[in-house]
Amino acid sequence: MSVKTKYQPVLDLGEKLAIKDGDVREEDGVLKIKGEASTQYEKNVLWDKIKEIGGESPSDIKANISVGDTSVYHRHTVESGESLSKIAKHYYGDAMKYNAIFEANRNILNNPDLIHPGQELVIPNL
C-alpha cells in the first residue's frame, strides 16, 4: 500500500474542509502535505485524523498546515436541537464552557438558553 493510499482519508477530509493552497507530494515513502485550514479547530481535526491513521508520531507523513483565521477557534452554524453546552462539549470537550461561547457572541445573543438554527456563532480561543 502506498503512503498516499494509507492517508487518503486525510486528503478526503482536507477536501471536505476546503483546505486552501493544498499541495500533496510523495517523496521517498513520505507523504508531504501542506495547506491552510480556515480555523485552528479544522487544523486540529486534520491532525487528529493523521494520528488516527499513523499513530501519535507518524514518520511517513509530514504536514505543514497553517491557519487562516487565528482570531477565533472556529465558527459554528447552529443546527436544530443544539444548545450552547452541547456546542461547548463538541469543541472544548467540556459542556460547562458554554459561557465562553455566550460571551463571545453577546452581539447576537441575549440569553445563553436562546439560540436559533442558522445563527453563526464565534467559538473563541480559550
MMTF fields as JSON, N, C-alpha, C and O atoms, coordinates in Angstrom:
{
  "mmtfVersion": "1.0.0",
  "mmtfProducer": "UNKNOWN",
  "numBonds": 503,
  "numAtoms": 504,
  "numGroups": 126,
  "numChains": 1,
  "numModels": 1,
  "chainsPerModel": [1],
  "groupsPerChain": [126],
  "chainIdList": ["A"],
  "bondAtomList": [4, 2, 8, 6, 12, 10, 16, 14, 20, 18, 24, 22, 28, 26, 32, 30, 36, 34, 40, 38, 44, 42, 48, 46, 52, 50, 56, 54, 60, 58, 64, 62, 68, 66, 72, 70, 76, 74, 80, 78, 84, 82, 88, 86, 92, 90, 96, 94, 100, 98, 104, 102, 108, 106, 112, 110, 116, 114, 120, 118, 124, 122, 128, 126, 132, 130, 136, 134, 140, 138, 144, 142, 148, 146, 152, 150, 156, 154, 160, 158, 164, 162, 168, 166, 172, 170, 176, 174, 180, 178, 184, 182, 188, 186, 192, 190, 196, 194, 200, 198, 204, 202, 208, 206, 212, 210, 216, 214, 220, 218, 224, 222, 228, 226, 232, 230, 236, 234, 240, 238, 244, 242, 248, 246, 252, 250, 256, 254, 260, 258, 264, 262, 268, 266, 272, 270, 276, 274, 280, 278, 284, 282, 288, 286, 292, 290, 296, 294, 300, 298, 304, 302, 308, 306, 312, 310, 316, 314, 320, 318, 324, 322, 328, 326, 332, 330, 336, 334, 340, 338, 344, 342, 348, 346, 352, 350, 356, 354, 360, 358, 364, 362, 368, 366, 372, 370, 376, 374, 380, 378, 384, 382, 388, 386, 392, 390, 396, 394, 400, 398, 404, 402, 408, 406, 412, 410, 416, 414, 420, 418, 424, 422, 428, 426, 432, 430, 436, 434, 440, 438, 444, 442, 448, 446, 452, 450, 456, 454, 460, 458, 464, 462, 468, 466, 472, 470, 476, 474, 480, 478, 484, 482, 488, 486, 492, 490, 496, 494, 500, 498],
  "bondOrderList": [1, 1, 1, 1, 1, 1, 1, 1, 1, 1, 1, 1, 1, 1, 1, 1, 1, 1, 1, 1, 1, 1, 1, 1, 1, 1, 1, 1, 1, 1, 1, 1, 1, 1, 1, 1, 1, 1, 1, 1, 1, 1, 1, 1, 1, 1, 1, 1, 1, 1, 1, 1, 1, 1, 1, 1, 1, 1, 1, 1, 1, 1, 1, 1, 1, 1, 1, 1, 1, 1, 1, 1, 1, 1, 1, 1, 1, 1, 1, 1, 1, 1, 1, 1, 1, 1, 1, 1, 1, 1, 1, 1, 1, 1, 1, 1, 1, 1, 1, 1, 1, 1, 1, 1, 1, 1, 1, 1, 1, 1, 1, 1, 1, 1, 1, 1, 1, 1, 1, 1, 1, 1, 1, 1, 1],
  "groupList": [{"groupName": "MET", "atomNameList": ["N", "CA", "C", "O"], "elementList": ["N", "C", "C", "O"], "formalChargeList": [0, 0, 0, 0], "bondAtomList": [1, 0, 2, 1, 3, 2], "bondOrderList": [1, 1, 2], "singleLetterCode": "M", "chemCompType": "L-PEPTIDE LINKING"}, {"groupName": "SER", "atomNameList": ["N", "CA", "C", "O"], "elementList": ["N", "C", "C", "O"], "formalChargeList": [0, 0, 0, 0], "bondAtomList": [1, 0, 2, 1, 3, 2], "bondOrderList": [1, 1, 2], "singleLetterCode": "S", "chemCompType": "L-PEPTIDE LINKING"}, {"groupName": "VAL", "atomNameList": ["N", "CA", "C", "O"], "elementList": ["N", "C", "C", "O"], "formalChargeList": [0, 0, 0, 0], "bondAtomList": [1, 0, 2, 1, 3, 2], "bondOrderList": [1, 1, 2], "singleLetterCode": "V", "chemCompType": "L-PEPTIDE LINKING"}, {"groupName": "LYS", "atomNameList": ["N", "CA", "C", "O"], "elementList": ["N", "C", "C", "O"], "formalChargeList": [0, 0, 0, 0], "bondAtomList": [1, 0, 2, 1, 3, 2], "bondOrderList": [1, 1, 2], "singleLetterCode": "K", "chemCompType": "L-PEPTIDE LINKING"}, {"groupName": "THR", "atomNameList": ["N", "CA", "C", "O"], "elementList": ["N", "C", "C", "O"], "formalChargeList": [0, 0, 0, 0], "bondAtomList": [1, 0, 2, 1, 3, 2], "bondOrderList": [1, 1, 2], "singleLetterCode": "T", "chemCompType": "L-PEPTIDE LINKING"}, {"groupName": "TYR", "atomNameList": ["N", "CA", "C", "O"], "elementList": ["N", "C", "C", "O"], "formalChargeList": [0, 0, 0, 0], "bondAtomList": [1, 0, 2, 1, 3, 2], "bondOrderList": [1, 1, 2], "singleLetterCode": "Y", "chemCompType": "L-PEPTIDE LINKING"}, {"groupName": "GLN", "atomNameList": ["N", "CA", "C", "O"], "elementList": ["N", "C", "C", "O"], "formalChargeList": [0, 0, 0, 0], "bondAtomList": [1, 0, 2, 1, 3, 2], "bondOrderList": [1, 1, 2], "singleLetterCode": "Q", "chemCompType": "L-PEPTIDE LINKING"}, {"groupName": "PRO", "atomNameList": ["N", "CA", "C", "O"], "elementList": ["N", "C", "C", "O"], "formalChargeList": [0, 0, 0, 0], "bondAtomList": [1, 0, 2, 1, 3, 2], "bondOrderList": [1, 1, 2], "singleLetterCode": "P", "chemCompType": "L-PEPTIDE LINKING"}, {"groupName": "LEU", "atomNameList": ["N", "CA", "C", "O"], "elementList": ["N", "C", "C", "O"], "formalChargeList": [0, 0, 0, 0], "bondAtomList": [1, 0, 2, 1, 3, 2], "bondOrderList": [1, 1, 2], "singleLetterCode": "L", "chemCompType": "L-PEPTIDE LINKING"}, {"groupName": "ASP", "atomNameList": ["N", "CA", "C", "O"], "elementList": ["N", "C", "C", "O"], "formalChargeList": [0, 0, 0, 0], "bondAtomList": [1, 0, 2, 1, 3, 2], "bondOrderList": [1, 1, 2], "singleLetterCode": "D", "chemCompType": "L-PEPTIDE LINKING"}, {"groupName": "GLY", "atomNameList": ["N", "CA", "C", "O"], "elementList": ["N", "C", "C", "O"], "formalChargeList": [0, 0, 0, 0], "bondAtomList": [1, 0, 2, 1, 3, 2], "bondOrderList": [1, 1, 2], "singleLetterCode": "G", "chemCompType": "PEPTIDE LINKING"}, {"groupName": "GLU", "atomNameList": ["N", "CA", "C", "O"], "elementList": ["N", "C", "C", "O"], "formalChargeList": [0, 0, 0, 0], "bondAtomList": [1, 0, 2, 1, 3, 2], "bondOrderList": [1, 1, 2], "singleLetterCode": "E", "chemCompType": "L-PEPTIDE LINKING"}, {"groupName": "ALA", "atomNameList": ["N", "CA", "C", "O"], "elementList": ["N", "C", "C", "O"], "formalChargeList": [0, 0, 0, 0], "bondAtomList": [1, 0, 2, 1, 3, 2], "bondOrderList": [1, 1, 2], "singleLetterCode": "A", "chemCompType": "L-PEPTIDE LINKING"}, {"groupName": "ILE", "atomNameList": ["N", "CA", "C", "O"], "elementList": ["N", "C", "C", "O"], "formalChargeList": [0, 0, 0, 0], "bondAtomList": [1, 0, 2, 1, 3, 2], "bondOrderList": [1, 1, 2], "singleLetterCode": "I", "chemCompType": "L-PEPTIDE LINKING"}, {"groupName": "ARG", "atomNameList": ["N", "CA", "C", "O"], "elementList": ["N", "C", "C", "O"], "formalChargeList": [0, 0, 0, 0], "bondAtomList": [1, 0, 2, 1, 3, 2], "bondOrderList": [1, 1, 2], "singleLetterCode": "R", "chemCompType": "L-PEPTIDE LINKING"}, {"groupName": "ASN", "atomNameList": ["N", "CA", "C", "O"], "elementList": ["N", "C", "C", "O"], "formalChargeList": [0, 0, 0, 0], "bondAtomList": [1, 0, 2, 1, 3, 2], "bondOrderList": [1, 1, 2], "singleLetterCode": "N", "chemCompType": "L-PEPTIDE LINKING"}, {"groupName": "TRP", "atomNameList": ["N", "CA", "C", "O"], "elementList": ["N", "C", "C", "O"], "formalChargeList": [0, 0, 0, 0], "bondAtomList": [1, 0, 2, 1, 3, 2], "bondOrderList": [1, 1, 2], "singleLetterCode": "W", "chemCompType": "L-PEPTIDE LINKING"}, {"groupName": "HIS", "atomNameList": ["N", "CA", "C", "O"], "elementList": ["N", "C", "C", "O"], "formalChargeList": [0, 0, 0, 0], "bondAtomList": [1, 0, 2, 1, 3, 2], "bondOrderList": [1, 1, 2], "singleLetterCode": "H", "chemCompType": "L-PEPTIDE LINKING"}, {"groupName": "PHE", "atomNameList": ["N", "CA", "C", "O"], "elementList": ["N", "C", "C", "O"], "formalChargeList": [0, 0, 0, 0], "bondAtomList": [1, 0, 2, 1, 3, 2], "bondOrderList": [1, 1, 2], "singleLetterCode": "F", "chemCompType": "L-PEPTIDE LINKING"}],
  "groupTypeList": [0, 1, 2, 3, 4, 3, 5, 6, 7, 2, 8, 9, 8, 10, 11, 3, 8, 12, 13, 3, 9, 10, 9, 2, 14, 11, 11, 9, 10, 2, 8, 3, 13, 3, 10, 11, 12, 1, 4, 6, 5, 11, 3, 15, 2, 8, 16, 9, 3, 13, 3, 11, 13, 10, 10, 11, 1, 7, 1, 9, 13, 3, 12, 15, 13, 1, 2, 10, 9, 4, 1, 2, 5, 17, 14, 17, 4, 2, 11, 1, 10, 11, 1, 8, 1, 3, 13, 12, 3, 17, 5, 5, 10, 9, 12, 0, 3, 5, 15, 12, 13, 18, 11, 12, 15, 14, 15, 13, 8, 15, 15, 7, 9, 8, 13, 17, 7, 10, 6, 11, 8, 2, 13, 7, 15, 8],
  "groupIdList": [1, 2, 3, 4, 5, 6, 7, 8, 9, 10, 11, 12, 13, 14, 15, 16, 17, 18, 19, 20, 21, 22, 23, 24, 25, 26, 27, 28, 29, 30, 31, 32, 33, 34, 35, 36, 37, 38, 39, 40, 41, 42, 43, 44, 45, 46, 47, 48, 49, 50, 51, 52, 53, 54, 55, 56, 57, 58, 59, 60, 61, 62, 63, 64, 65, 66, 67, 68, 69, 70, 71, 72, 73, 74, 75, 76, 77, 78, 79, 80, 81, 82, 83, 84, 85, 86, 87, 88, 89, 90, 91, 92, 93, 94, 95, 96, 97, 98, 99, 100, 101, 102, 103, 104, 105, 106, 107, 108, 109, 110, 111, 112, 113, 114, 115, 116, 117, 118, 119, 120, 121, 122, 123, 124, 125, 126],
  "secStructList": [7, 7, 2, 2, 2, 2, 6, 2, 2, 2, 2, 2, 2, 2, 2, 2, 6, 6, 7, 3, 3, 3, 3, 3, 3, 3, 3, 6, 6, 3, 3, 3, 3, 3, 3, 3, 3, 1, 1, 2, 2, 2, 2, 2, 2, 2, 2, 2, 2, 2, 2, 2, 2, 2, 7, 1, 1, 7, 1, 1, 3, 3, 3, 3, 3, 3, 3, 1, 7, 6, 6, 7, 1, 3, 3, 3, 3, 7, 7, 6, 6, 7, 7, 2, 2, 2, 2, 2, 2, 2, 2, 2, 1, 7, 4, 4, 4, 2, 2, 2, 2, 2, 2, 2, 6, 6, 6, 6, 7, 1, 7, 6, 6, 7, 7, 7, 6, 6, 7, 3, 3, 3, 3, 7, 7, 7],
  "xCoordList": [0.845, 0.0, 0.887, 1.824, 0.574, 1.351, 0.962, -0.126, 1.886, 1.628, 0.464, -0.286, 0.318, -0.795, -2.127, -3.103, -2.159, -3.367, -3.676, -4.829, -2.635, -2.808, -3.478, -4.357, -3.047, -3.544, -4.653, -4.949, -5.258, -6.336, -7.471, -8.02, -7.846, -8.893, -8.515, -9.39, -7.234, -6.778, -6.969, -7.436, -6.607, -6.75, -8.229, -8.594, -9.073, -10.515, -11.064, -11.883, -10.614, -11.046, -10.585, -11.332, -9.377, -8.878, -9.755, -10.003, -10.224, -11.14, -12.47, -13.016, -12.987, -14.261, -14.183, -15.138, -13.038, -12.844, -12.449, -12.301, -12.279, -11.879, -10.555, -10.442, -9.562, -8.231, -7.693, -7.729, -7.199, -6.715, -5.253, -4.492, -4.876, -3.488, -2.901, -1.734, -3.704, -3.263, -2.244, -2.32, -1.295, -0.285, 0.04, 0.261, 0.066, 0.354, 1.431, 1.294, 2.509, 3.595, 4.069, 4.043, 4.495, 5.087, 6.558, 6.883, 7.444, 8.884, 9.539, 9.436, 10.209, 10.951, 10.101, 10.563, 8.863, 7.998, 7.391, 6.797, 7.538, 6.957, 5.962, 6.28, 4.758, 3.739, 3.908, 3.892, 4.069, 4.233, 2.996, 2.678, 2.308, 1.106, 1.234, 1.84, 0.65, 0.605, -0.68, -1.298, -1.065, -2.264, -2.641, -1.959, -3.761, -4.224, -5.644, -6.57, -5.806, -7.124, -7.732, -7.015, -9.046, -9.711, -9.502, -9.273, -9.586, -9.511, -8.63, -8.305, -8.256, -7.467, -8.22, -7.613, -9.531, -10.333, -10.162, -9.96, -10.24, -10.093, -8.689, -8.533, -7.683, -6.319, -6.238, -5.634, -6.846, -6.831, -7.541, -7.083, -8.651, -9.392, -8.508, -8.498, -7.771, -6.856, -5.77, -5.473, -5.174, -4.118, -4.657, -3.969, -5.878, -6.48, -6.619, -6.392, -6.995, -7.141, -5.763, -5.633, -4.751, -3.392, -2.949, -2.425, -3.157, -2.751, -3.574, -3.062, -4.847, -5.702, -5.142, -5.2, -4.609, -4.086, -2.638, -2.282, -1.8, -0.366, 0.21, 1.406, -0.621, -0.114, 0.254, 0.13, 0.705, 0.978, 2.104, 2.033, 3.142, 4.269, 4.603, 5.632, 3.741, 3.989, 5.238, 5.491, 6.011, 7.239, 7.048, 7.944, 5.883, 5.666, 4.794, 4.316, 4.588, 3.845, 4.411, 4.739, 4.519, 4.919, 3.844, 3.576, 3.233, 2.149, 2.507, 2.941, 2.32, 2.53, 1.19, 0.89, 0.398, -0.936, -0.941, -0.713, -1.197, -1.302, -2.782, -3.666, -3.03, -4.393, -4.663, -3.9, -5.757, -6.098, -6.62, -6.221, -7.512, -8.126, -7.779, -8.399, -6.789, -6.364, -7.13, -6.904, -8.033, -8.778, -9.857, -10.328, -10.252, -11.278, -10.809, -9.937, -11.396, -11.116, -11.869, -11.346, -13.114, -13.932, -15.169, -15.428, -15.913, -17.223, -18.215, -17.976, -19.319, -20.287, -21.668, -22.14, -22.317, -23.7, -24.608, -24.521, -25.476, -26.372, -27.351, -27.94, -27.503, -28.468, -29.589, -29.425, -30.713, -31.871, -31.492, -30.812, -31.943, -31.697, -30.414, -30.148, -29.612, -28.348, -28.552, -29.503, -27.64, -27.574, -26.123, -25.228, -25.896, -24.518, -23.678, -22.497, -24.268, -23.494, -23.128, -22.028, -24.018, -23.716, -22.605, -21.713, -22.667, -21.648, -20.305, -19.269, -20.321, -19.09, -18.48, -17.263, -19.313, -18.832, -18.145, -17.097, -18.732, -18.156, -16.78, -15.831, -16.669, -15.421, -14.369, -13.174, -14.798, -13.858, -13.787, -12.885, -14.731, -14.77, -15.344, -15.253, -15.936, -16.464, -17.711, -17.616, -18.874, -20.141, -20.211, -20.912, -19.497, -19.556, -18.857, -18.96, -18.168, -17.506, -18.446, -18.007, -19.751, -20.74, -20.71, -20.989, -20.371, -20.391, -19.349, -19.555, -18.237, -17.217, -17.808, -17.554, -18.596, -19.24, -20.298, -20.401, -21.081, -22.102, -21.461, -21.918, -20.417, -19.765, -19.176, -19.187, -18.665, -18.079, -19.138, -18.82, -20.393, -21.48, -22.561, -23.71, -22.192, -23.161, -23.774, -24.858, -23.105, -23.644, -24.89, -25.682, -25.072, -26.264, -27.078, -28.202, -26.527, -27.232, -27.499, -26.623, -28.742, -29.091, -29.241, -29.185, -29.433, -29.704, -28.996, -29.198, -28.178, -27.467, -28.392, -27.97, -29.636, -30.588, -31.393, -32.208, -31.17, -31.928, -31.0, -30.492, -30.794, -30.072, -31.002, -31.905, -30.77, -31.677, -30.916, -29.811, -31.495, -30.865, -30.534, -31.314, -29.365, -28.914, -28.014, -27.309, -28.023, -27.131, -25.687, -25.383, -24.811, -23.392, -22.728, -22.71, -22.176, -21.536, -20.02, -19.458, -19.374, -17.925, -17.613, -18.188, -16.715, -16.199, -14.829, -13.879, -14.718, -13.48, -12.315, -12.506, -11.121, -9.934, -10.001, -10.377, -9.643, -9.644, -8.247, -8.045],
  "yCoordList": [-1.182, 0.0, 1.241, 1.356, 2.155, 3.397, 4.273, 4.151, 5.158, 6.041, 6.988, 7.38, 7.351, 8.219, 7.486, 8.078, 6.214, 5.41, 5.291, 5.397, 5.072, 4.942, 6.181, 6.072, 7.361, 8.611, 9.249, 10.432, 8.488, 9.034, 9.641, 10.669, 9.043, 9.686, 11.106, 11.956, 11.356, 12.711, 13.649, 14.777, 13.178, 14.006, 14.282, 15.391, 13.272, 13.455, 14.477, 15.321, 14.399, 15.353, 16.763, 17.726, 16.885, 18.186, 18.792, 19.998, 17.967, 18.455, 18.876, 19.923, 18.064, 18.375, 19.69, 20.466, 19.937, 21.172, 22.355, 23.474, 22.117, 23.159, 23.81, 25.035, 22.974, 23.469, 24.244, 23.757, 25.442, 26.314, 26.028, 25.567, 26.305, 26.187, 24.821, 24.717, 23.783, 22.434, 21.902, 22.167, 21.151, 20.501, 19.157, 19.074, 18.118, 16.766, 16.171, 16.142, 15.693, 15.031, 13.825, 13.817, 12.82, 11.654, 11.614, 11.581, 11.618, 11.597, 10.575, 10.665, 9.61, 8.594, 7.933, 7.733, 7.6, 6.91, 7.79, 7.289, 9.117, 10.063, 10.943, 11.521, 11.035, 11.903, 13.298, 13.484, 14.267, 15.657, 16.43, 16.532, 16.971, 17.748, 19.126, 19.298, 20.097, 21.436, 22.102, 21.705, 23.107, 23.853, 24.765, 24.839, 25.464, 26.412, 26.055, 26.075, 25.731, 25.496, 26.849, 27.802, 26.922, 28.189, 28.566, 29.732, 27.552, 27.823, 26.779, 25.739, 27.078, 26.137, 24.823, 23.752, 24.902, 23.685, 22.763, 21.561, 23.31, 22.487, 21.878, 20.728, 22.641, 22.11, 20.946, 19.916, 21.108, 20.041, 18.791, 17.676, 18.961, 17.826, 17.058, 15.827, 17.782, 17.123, 16.353, 15.211, 16.972, 16.294, 15.078, 14.063, 15.173, 14.013, 12.847, 11.695, 13.149, 12.101, 11.51, 10.298, 12.357, 11.871, 10.916, 9.839, 11.304, 10.472, 9.19, 8.147, 9.268, 8.075, 7.019, 5.823, 7.464, 6.544, 6.16, 4.984, 7.141, 6.903, 6.794, 6.551, 6.971, 6.937, 8.326, 9.307, 8.402, 9.683, 10.468, 11.695, 9.781, 10.446, 9.72, 9.051, 9.846, 9.114, 9.619, 10.822, 8.681, 9.054, 9.055, 9.464, 8.601, 8.508, 9.631, 9.556, 10.67, 11.841, 13.095, 13.1, 14.151, 15.463, 16.434, 16.576, 17.097, 18.021, 19.422, 19.625, 20.367, 21.777, 22.472, 22.92, 22.553, 23.134, 24.462, 24.5, 25.529, 26.839, 27.141, 26.408, 28.228, 28.616, 30.011, 30.946, 30.139, 31.417, 32.45, 33.613, 32.043, 32.977, 32.542, 31.633, 33.195, 32.848, 33.634, 33.44, 34.517, 35.329, 34.534, 34.95, 33.387, 32.53, 31.082, 30.74, 30.24, 28.809, 28.186, 27.329, 28.638, 28.154, 29.038, 29.868, 28.855, 29.485, 28.344, 27.426, 28.408, 27.303, 27.811, 28.802, 27.127, 27.447, 26.544, 25.319, 27.159, 26.431, 25.571, 26.016, 24.335, 23.42, 23.156, 23.359, 22.707, 22.41, 21.422, 20.426, 21.715, 20.82, 21.09, 20.439, 22.029, 22.322, 23.322, 24.104, 23.268, 24.23, 24.683, 24.047, 25.775, 26.24, 25.2, 25.037, 24.497, 23.481, 22.313, 21.769, 21.929, 20.846, 21.288, 20.506, 22.529, 23.071, 23.156, 22.814, 23.612, 23.694, 22.31, 22.149, 21.321, 19.938, 19.466, 18.822, 19.786, 19.371, 20.005, 19.305, 21.293, 21.992, 21.942, 21.874, 21.976, 22.051, 20.782, 20.631, 19.87, 18.662, 18.92, 18.059, 20.094, 20.473, 21.341, 22.498, 20.773, 21.49, 22.755, 23.703, 22.776, 23.922, 25.169, 26.248, 25.035, 26.192, 26.943, 27.779, 26.634, 27.298, 28.813, 29.553, 29.278, 30.716, 31.466, 32.629, 30.813, 31.458, 31.731, 32.776, 30.782, 30.971, 32.07, 32.923, 32.039, 33.071, 34.46, 35.369, 34.628, 35.938, 36.413, 37.609, 35.486, 35.858, 36.248, 36.813, 35.943, 36.196, 37.109, 37.068, 37.931, 38.842, 39.796, 40.332, 40.015, 40.905, 40.322, 41.066, 38.991, 38.379, 37.568, 37.167, 37.322, 36.537, 37.39, 38.105, 37.291, 37.978, 37.018, 37.418, 35.745, 34.734, 33.439, 32.987, 32.836, 31.619, 30.434, 29.439, 30.534, 29.449, 29.63, 28.774, 30.736, 31.001, 31.18, 32.271, 30.089, 30.158, 29.573, 28.797, 29.952, 29.556, 28.956, 29.399, 27.956, 27.372, 28.462, 29.384, 28.322, 29.274, 30.372, 31.022, 30.596, 31.619, 31.14, 29.971, 32.053, 31.727, 32.249, 33.45, 31.308, 31.651, 31.601, 30.734, 32.537, 32.516, 31.531, 31.617, 30.615, 29.719, 30.293, 30.146, 30.951, 31.674, 30.752, 29.63, 31.264, 30.599, 30.686, 31.722, 29.62, 29.658, 29.899, 29.963],
  "zCoordList": [0.0, 0.0, 0.0, 0.791, -0.895, -0.93, 0.256, 0.82, 0.615, 1.747, 1.429, 2.324, 0.149, -0.239, -0.041, 0.419, -0.388, -0.19, 1.304, 1.723, 2.09, 3.537, 4.138, 4.993, 3.674, 4.234, 3.39, 3.557, 2.498, 1.66, 2.495, 2.097, 3.641, 4.451, 4.913, 5.076, 5.119, 5.492, 4.306, 4.465, 3.122, 1.919, 1.635, 1.244, 1.833, 1.637, 2.63, 2.267, 3.875, 4.89, 4.515, 4.688, 4.011, 3.569, 2.487, 2.488, 1.569, 0.536, 1.151, 0.803, 2.063, 2.719, 3.481, 3.493, 4.118, 4.894, 4.007, 4.498, 2.726, 1.763, 2.165, 2.22, 2.442, 2.764, 1.566, 0.436, 1.816, 0.746, 0.422, 1.273, -0.814, -1.266, -0.936, -0.558, -1.078, -0.758, -1.75, -2.95, -1.228, -2.058, -1.418, -0.209, -2.226, -1.747, -2.635, -3.858, -2.012, -2.745, -1.962, -0.731, -2.676, -2.037, -2.436, -3.622, -1.442, -1.684, -0.774, 0.45, -1.368, -0.61, 0.477, 1.601, 0.133, 1.074, 2.149, 3.104, 1.999, 2.959, 2.213, 1.173, 2.758, 2.177, 2.756, 3.973, 1.88, 2.312, 1.883, 0.699, 2.884, 2.598, 3.226, 4.283, 2.548, 3.109, 2.663, 1.674, 3.401, 3.085, 4.229, 5.251, 4.026, 5.03, 5.458, 4.648, 6.73, 7.313, 7.663, 7.968, 7.617, 7.955, 9.413, 9.736, 10.31, 11.746, 12.441, 11.868, 13.674, 14.469, 14.67, 14.671, 14.838, 15.004, 13.807, 13.978, 12.595, 11.392, 11.305, 10.892, 11.69, 11.718, 12.698, 12.395, 13.873, 14.876, 14.369, 14.623, 13.658, 13.111, 12.124, 12.125, 11.286, 10.343, 11.073, 10.723, 12.086, 12.848, 13.59, 13.702, 14.094, 14.756, 13.781, 14.149, 12.531, 11.509, 11.167, 10.995, 11.07, 10.789, 11.897, 11.615, 13.146, 14.287, 14.372, 14.778, 13.991, 13.988, 13.029, 13.313, 11.911, 10.9, 11.181, 11.099, 11.511, 11.606, 12.999, 13.158, 14.01, 15.379, 15.865, 15.131, 17.103, 17.744, 17.068, 16.986, 16.583, 15.908, 14.61, 14.524, 13.599, 12.354, 11.638, 11.577, 11.099, 10.391, 8.875, 8.138, 8.408, 6.966, 6.417, 5.285, 7.221, 6.75, 7.405, 8.591, 6.613, 7.116, 6.667, 5.474, 7.631, 7.326, 7.797, 8.931, 6.915, 7.233, 7.001, 5.894, 8.057, 7.963, 8.716, 9.925, 8.002, 8.649, 8.908, 8.466, 9.628, 9.977, 9.419, 9.66, 8.671, 8.055, 9.037, 8.979, 9.946, 10.898, 12.314, 12.866, 12.892, 14.254, 15.32, 16.514, 14.894, 15.861, 16.587, 17.645, 16.021, 16.626, 16.552, 15.754, 17.392, 17.327, 16.158, 15.447, 15.976, 14.86, 14.751, 15.622, 13.697, 13.521, 13.333, 12.549, 14.049, 14.069, 13.707, 14.263, 12.768, 12.428, 13.247, 13.166, 14.032, 14.928, 14.126, 13.141, 14.579, 13.991, 14.991, 16.194, 14.483, 15.324, 16.427, 16.18, 17.648, 18.772, 19.523, 20.533, 19.061, 19.744, 20.883, 20.891, 21.826, 22.928, 23.028, 22.471, 23.734, 23.906, 24.634, 24.328, 25.592, 26.313, 25.394, 25.499, 24.513, 23.556, 22.596, 22.266, 22.16, 21.256, 21.985, 21.416, 23.248, 24.04, 24.233, 24.147, 24.492, 24.654, 23.375, 23.43, 22.23, 20.949, 20.712, 20.356, 20.903, 20.573, 21.679, 21.393, 22.917, 24.031, 24.87, 25.694, 24.664, 25.482, 26.87, 27.745, 27.081, 28.389, 28.204, 27.793, 28.508, 28.337, 29.192, 28.837, 30.305, 31.209, 30.642, 31.226, 29.543, 28.925, 27.98, 27.191, 28.071, 27.214, 27.389, 26.446, 28.597, 28.855, 28.029, 27.68, 27.716, 26.863, 25.478, 24.879, 24.981, 23.676, 23.772, 22.891, 24.849, 25.043, 25.077, 24.384, 25.87, 25.999, 24.669, 24.377, 23.868, 22.578, 21.549, 20.503, 21.855, 20.898, 21.475, 21.037, 22.454, 23.078, 22.054, 22.288, 20.934, 19.911, 19.238, 18.66, 19.307, 18.708, 19.71, 19.408, 20.899, 21.912, 23.157, 23.643, 23.658, 24.894, 26.061, 27.224, 25.733, 26.75, 26.317, 25.189, 27.179, 26.774, 26.507, 25.918, 26.93, 26.704, 25.418, 25.073, 24.709, 23.49, 22.293, 22.037, 21.571, 20.299, 19.241, 19.553, 17.996, 16.927, 15.752, 15.438, 15.106, 13.921, 12.901, 12.664, 12.317, 11.307, 11.85, 11.078, 13.155, 13.714, 13.577, 13.811, 13.198, 13.137, 14.39, 14.656, 15.163, 16.426, 16.317, 15.648, 16.98, 17.124, 18.253, 19.339, 17.993, 19.032, 19.388, 18.62, 20.56, 20.856, 21.236, 21.704, 21.019, 21.545, 23.057, 23.607, 23.723, 25.2, 25.723, 26.936]
}
